[in-house]
Amino acid sequence: MSAPRLILVLSENWTLTDPRDLRALVRVAVEAEDAGFDGVMASEHIVLGPGSDANGLMANPREYALPGNQDPATPWPNSLLLLSAIAARTTRLRLIAAGVIAPLRHPIALAQQLATLDLLSEGRLVAQPIVSWHRPEYEALDVSFRLRGRLLDEHLAAWEVLWRDTPASYAGEHYRFQDAYLVPKAYRESGPRLWLGGSSLHDALLRRLVRYGHGFHPLGQPTDAELTALRAALTEAGRDPADLEMVGGIRPTFPDAHSPAPIALALESIPEQLARGFTTICVKPSQYTDDLAEVGPLCKEIVRRVAAL
């Protein structure tokens, strides 16, 4: 069993870095690359509104931001711009735009942004398009919340032709274009790598994974039944389930509501995840240190400990 790829989560680290010091996140990414991490991940919201904290704020501010547990003033810088800055300072690190809320843009505009970043980074971009959960965000941008799943399906279909064809044409229910010249193309002829995920493996997600997915990045732990269904669907479609990157992550055990967690305890969950078929592990640094100067050494410690598991 080989060691997993390690991904450093850059979003939601505001107990560790000043929200306005985005260059600190770029420096953290460079340290992660130097330590041997495979990639960095940035997620997004464009705007939050009333109700983003409807379920109450997280008990420890180092926790992951989840649906309904966020202060509306939570900082969410543009993930693609941040990853572009990181691309300019790194050479090997994968740039994972996890949680790109595709329906909030037009598919041509978003396809161009993703293709440009992929070309700039020489094929290091991974994009995870999602529909997200916050209705006021859709309302602020005048996009139908009810249609968000159908809009995502059309994004995926439109991106395929935009990244492949010159000119490209597409006729969907909500988006249509004819003879669109999107140039330059992405680094790969097929476009950036795509991860897909959600809180459950529902029928639409399963269909998207089989048709477009290079990786499965679920929110939380999928059940054994869901993993069995995913492998069966891939096999039926003529795809090797082993070719799908399986993305997991470690979770902290906080000693209280005000302190970071010990890293060694969190890493103990990795062997079980590897046994279930997961090949990539995400780590959020602010959950394990409050000192920005300790992030580089923390990354090195994680690489060392994971190699020894």
N, C-alpha and C positions, 0 to 999 in steps of 0.2 A: 504494500500500500504506500503510494508516494505521498510526500508532504503536499498540503493544499496550497493553492495560490492565496495570497493575503491581500486584502483590500482595505485601505485606510479611509474611513468615512470623514469627510471634511465639513459636512453640513451639521448644524446644531451643536457647535462647539463653543458656545458663547460664555460658558464658565471658564474657558481656557484662553480665548482670544477676544480682543475688542471687536465688536461687530463691524466697526468701520476700518479696521486694519486688515483688509483683505490680502495684503501682501504677506501677512503672517501665515495665511493658509498656503500661499505659494511656497514659502520657505519650508513649511511642514511637508508639503508634497515632495520637495527636493530631498529632505531628510528621509522620507519614506522610501524613495527610490534608492538612495545610498544604502539604506539598511537592508534592502533586498525585497521590499514589498513589490507585488505585481501591478498594483493599480491604486488609484484614488477615486473616490466617489463623491459626487455632489448632487443633491436633490433640489427641488424647487417648489415654491409657490410664487405666483406673480403678485397677488394681493390676498390678504386675509380680511375677514369681516366679522360682524357679530355672529356668535355661535361657534367660533373656532375653539372656544374653551368650554363648550356646553357640558362636557363630561368631567370638568374640573381639571385644574392644572396638574401636571405630573408631580408626584411627591418629592422627587429629587430632580432638580433642573438638568441633571446630566442624563436623564432617561431619554429614550428615543421619542421624537415627536410623532404622535399617532393621531388618527382622526378624533377630533373633539377635545384634545388635551393641551392646546396651544393658546397662549396669549395672542390676541390679534396683532400685537406689535412685535411679534417674533421676527427677527431679521431673516430675510430670504433673498440674498443677492442672486443675480442672474447666473445660473449654473454654467451655461455655455460660455459666457464671457470669462468666468473664473477659470474654467478648464482650458480656455484658449491661452490665458496667461501662463498656466502651468505647462502647457504644451511647449511654450517658448523657452522654458527653463529646464526641461527634462528631455531625455532621449529614448527611454525604454518604457516608462510607466504608462500603463493603460489609463485612459481618461473615461470614467464611467459616469455618464449623465443619467443617473437613476431617478426616475420619477419626472420625466418630461411630460407635462400635461398637454398632450398633442391637440385635443379639440379646441384649446384656447387660441390657436393660431390657424392660419390657412396652410394647407399641406405643402403648397409650393414654397412659401416663405420659410417654413420649418425645414423642408428638405434641403433648401439651399444652405441654411445655417449649419445643419448637420454635415452636409457634404464638404463644406468649406473647412470645418474643424477637423474632419477626418483626413482631408488632404493635407492640411497644415501640419498635423501630427503624424503623417505618413502611416495612416491606418490604425492608429492607436485608440480611436473612439469606439466606445460601446454606448448605445443609447437604449434607455428603457422607457418607451412611451406608455403612459397610463391615462386614466380618465379622472382620477382623484375623487374626492369625497365632499368638497366644500361648496355648497350651492351659491353662497354670496360671491364667491370668486367668479363663477360663471356669470352671475347676474351683473357684476361690475364690468365685465368685458362683453356683455350683450350676446352671450352664447347660450344655447339651450342646454340646461342641465339634464333634461330628460333624454335628449338625443346623444349624450356624450359617448355611449358605447358604439352607436352606429357611426358617429363621426370618426372615432378612432379606427374602426374597420376601414373606412374610406381613406384615412391617412396612410395606413399601411399599404393599401393597394396602389394609391397614387405615388407613394415614395418608390415603390418597386419600378414603375415605368419611368419616373423622373430620373432615377439614378442609372437606369439602363439605356433608355432611348434618347436619341437626339434627332429630330424633335420628339417630344413626348405628348401623348394625348390620353385623356381619361374622362369617362362619363359615368358619374355616380349619381346617387339621389341628391346629395347635398353639395358636391363639388364637381365642377366640369372645367376642362381646359382642352384646347386643341393646339397642336404644333407649338408646344412650349419648349424653348431652348434653355435648359438649365446647364450652364457651363461656367466653371469647370465642374466636372463630376467628382464624386468621392474618390478616395485613394484606391479602393477596390471597385471593380466593375459592378459588383452586387450591392455596393453601399456599405455603411458602417455595420458592425455587428449589432444585433438586437437582442436584448433581454426582455422578457415579459414576466409579469407576476401579479399577485393579488392576495387578498386575505383568505381566499378559497379557490380551489381549482374548478371553477364553474365552466359550463359548456363553452361559453364564448372565449374564455381564456385558453381552454384546451385547444380549441380550433385555431386560435392565433398562434399558439406555441408550435403546433404541428406544421402550420403553413409558413410562419416567418421566423420562429424563435431560434436563436443560437444559444440562449441561456434561459434558465428558469430561476427567478429571484422572488420567492414567495415572501409575503408579510407574515412572519411567524413560522411555525413548524407545520408543514403539510402532514396529513395522516398517511399511514402506510397504504391505505386504500387509494388515496389520491395519487401517490407515486406509482402504484401498480397500474392505475388507469392511464397515467401519462406515458409510461413505458409501452403499454399495449397499443395506445393510439399512434405513437411514433413508429412502432414496428409495423402496424397495419398500413401506415402511409409509406412504407419503404425506407424509413429513416432508422439509423442505428441509435438507440437511446444513449449509448456511451458517448456520442458526439455532442450531446446537449450539455452545456456547462451547468452544473447544479450549484447554486449560490446559497450558502448558509451564513451563520454569524454567531458570535459569542454574546452572552448576556451577562451583565454585572450583577453581583450580589452586594448591594450597598450596605455598609454598616449602620448608616443613619441617613437622614434626609439632607445632610450638609456636606458629605464627604465622598470622594471617589472610592471605587471598589478595588480590591486586590486583583491583579491580572492573572496570577497563577490559578486561582479558583475558576475564573471564567474560561480559561483555556482547557480545562478538564472536559468540557463538553465536545471538543473537536473529534476525538476518536469515534464516538458514537455517530456523529454526523458523517464522517468518512465512511463508516460501515453502512450507512443508509444511501450512499452514493453521491454525497455532496463533495465537490472538488474545490470549492472556493469559499473562503471565510472572511467576513467583514468585521472590522474592529473600529469602534469609535473612541478616539484617544481621550477625550475629555471625561469619559467614564472611569478612567484609570489614573489620571493625574490632573492636578490643577496648575501645574507649572509648565509653561510653554517650553522652557529650556530642557525639560525632561522628555519631550516627545521623541526626539531622535534616539536617545538611549532606550526609551520604551519600545520603539519599533525594533531596535536591534535585539532587545531582550525577547520580544515576541517571536521574532524569526528564530532565535536560538532555541527557545522553549518548544516551539512547534516542530522544529527539526528533530528534537529529542523525544517527541511523543511516540 
